């Protein structure tokens, strides 16, 4: 919500409070102000000019020489805008002026002709192109004829204004209007607000005689109000109205449409204007759509309706999608003379579903979805009728055409002062509580030690006692809540064993050179099961904000790859990321998503780049595998973890291994498949994912200290000839199993597949270390143990000693 402080001053006197200070006060009271925007952007010396003469530049087809009255003098300005013409009042940046971005305007010569300044468009004054009226989207902006040459253009355009950007949570729909913000500010600074005066003279003709109304679905539309205004003249809105709309982020169109948008921003009540003659039947019928029924909306898109969509019709065809967008067949246009103003209360769930089905969100639908004030529906229609009468010369017909079965009663909440103080842990006097309720405009009665509070209908978020506690606390001041330490009978807390192990994992990966990332738990349905360690039903949101965030993830890797792609695209050619987080696999017995914590990593680019020493190494399979081996060793699991070559969807078939813990699958490590790399614009990229919960909860024997051996070890090296398809890890396992208690270590130190080997064979060399902590081993004992190893290798691994 964008709040112009100049507009806000119409309803509340902020007592000269600086906008930055006001923003701080609003934030501290519970509504975060995301930005304080100075609409002037530091501009100076920008004035109104009167174009007296325009002639074509003799040396340029697209330039014109203009003689412009700027108040003090008539000066020559070269302008390239196609719509500049004699007689116009325009925006002029004089020599010495400063425009947004620090651009300074100087005297210059363009193709030999002197130019003393610049005639400006609104875009050059930092107004977004999407907010500029379509008539001036290309070229300069033309000011009203009564503008005085030499006057301050920034003041005339309302750009000497500060806008507050409010970051509203869904429960605070009341602050999606200027009046709602005025109520809030009034409560914060203890100031009374002024409501707009609605006063106009209606004609003797009765609205009900020219317009009939029927609502067929009272649940979806319990209140509908229509005002009829005749003899309107469609044209541009006055400058003050256009500028207020642009400050609120709304594009001006014409005086009638602009009034409906102005009242939307002022009251928070969506309105729509129909061309009465285009309705043709003089009737409005609100009903659900017919199967296959179609409508072309104001954005020129043909949309097929479904039977649960609520539509506004002329009794024959749809002329608007209720609460979402109007139809092109009833749009107000330049020839419109009679207008029907619609103000209604539509069921929020109905509007939300319709908006989602058509992927169409508007200012109106966002307010209906969150809930509008039932007591402002008719008031907003009256306000719009008044403004159209003033700004479009309209004649408002007497009365309204309406259907009203809407419950407008206030919600009563009963709470005791003691309950409030106990929840806040402080002692706020009753007088202070009642003062806050008065400032919030909450009707209340104090009796029998209780507060009987009627929350106004604009505050639909007030439902239970705790809501009143929050209101009291935020207006009283969160900073006033005393800081206290918790008191308990037990000792201070600490990390659980699981948390301690998880911290070890994170610290290790950081020390290994990886950077921790935090990504979304929500992903798209297509990516939800990519790289998942196990197959399980996915969990989808009932009302996702977007398709990209509609499903709970089952793997951490897809979002880490997105992060890698994002960084590589920004010239960060070496990316090493890891994440520990939850994945969601099916449901628990209670019907909730089953969470399981995983750890994953993505690496691409250079691993070492020591240019001074001339040392450079890119990431490969063994770099990431080594990190995984170091991790499991850090957790004391190295003797239980094995790697086996495997194929995993999305990974390179020859550079991928599954990881097993005590023979059970817990993860994988491998290179991203070349097609996946190409799709993500990545070079060689390696990934791993492990079931962290299984790793850190694996049952281990208590750690026992082993003294440094006093006796020497004996090493034996063996080179084995095996088939090329034989995995070295399997051979290593055979050696460990057969070596007995004297074998302390086994490592691979060589692999040979050259021309000295028979076709289809390879040589793998291992170094075996034998040791007894109690005594010095004899050659006979080592030979005996070593012979068992060789025999096991021959029988189980089909391996032969290389001669």
Secondary structure as UniProt FT lines:
FT   STRAND          2..4
FT   HELIX           5..8
FT   TURN            9..11
FT   TURN            15..16
FT   HELIX           19..28
FT   TURN            29..30
FT   STRAND          32..38
FT   TURN            39..42
FT   STRAND          44..56
FT   TURN            58..59
FT   TURN            61..62
FT   STRAND          64..69
FT   STRAND          74..79
FT   TURN            82..83
FT   TURN            86..87
FT   STRAND          89..99
FT   TURN            100..102
FT   STRAND          103..104
FT   STRAND          108..110
FT   TURN            111..112
FT   STRAND          113..115
FT   STRAND          118..120
FT   HELIX           123..125
FT   HELIX           129..131
FT   HELIX           134..136
FT   STRAND          142..143
FT   TURN            145..146
FT   TURN            149..150
FT   HELIX           153..156
FT   TURN            157..158
FT   STRAND          162..167
FT   TURN            170..171
FT   HELIX           173..175
FT   HELIX           178..189
FT   HELIX           207..209
FT   STRAND          212..215
FT   TURN            218..220
FT   STRAND          223..230
FT   HELIX           239..247
FT   TURN            248..249
FT   HELIX           255..267
FT   STRAND          271..275
FT   HELIX           276..279
FT   STRAND          283..288
FT   TURN            291..292
FT   STRAND          294..297
FT   TURN            298..299
FT   STRAND          302..304
FT   TURN            307..308
FT   STRAND          310..313
FT   STRAND          318..321
FT   TURN            322..324
FT   STRAND          325..327
FT   HELIX           328..330
FT   TURN            334..335
FT   STRAND          339..345
FT   HELIX           348..357
FT   TURN            358..359
FT   HELIX           363..370
FT   HELIX           374..376
FT   HELIX           377..391
FT   STRAND          395..396
FT   STRAND          401..404
FT   STRAND          411..415
FT   HELIX           417..424
FT   HELIX           430..439
FT   TURN            440..441
FT   STRAND          443..447
FT   TURN            448..449
FT   STRAND          450..455
FT   TURN            457..458
FT   TURN            460..461
FT   HELIX           465..476
FT   HELIX           478..480
FT   HELIX           497..511
FT   TURN            512..513
FT   STRAND          515..516
FT   STRAND          522..523
FT   TURN            525..531
FT   HELIX           547..549
FT   STRAND          551..552
FT   HELIX           557..568
FT   TURN            569..571
FT   STRAND          575..587
FT   TURN            589..590
FT   STRAND          593..604
FT   STRAND          606..610
FT   TURN            611..614
FT   STRAND          615..618
FT   HELIX           621..634
FT   TURN            635..636
FT   TURN            638..640
FT   STRAND          641..645
FT   TURN            649..650
FT   STRAND          651..661
FT   TURN            662..663
FT   STRAND          664..672
FT   HELIX           674..679
FT   TURN            680..681
FT   STRAND          685..690
FT   HELIX           692..696
FT   STRAND          714..723
FT   TURN            724..725
FT   HELIX           728..739
FT   HELIX           740..742
FT   STRAND          743..752
FT   TURN            755..756
FT   TURN            759..760
FT   STRAND          761..770
FT   TURN            773..774
FT   HELIX           779..797
FT   STRAND          800..801
//
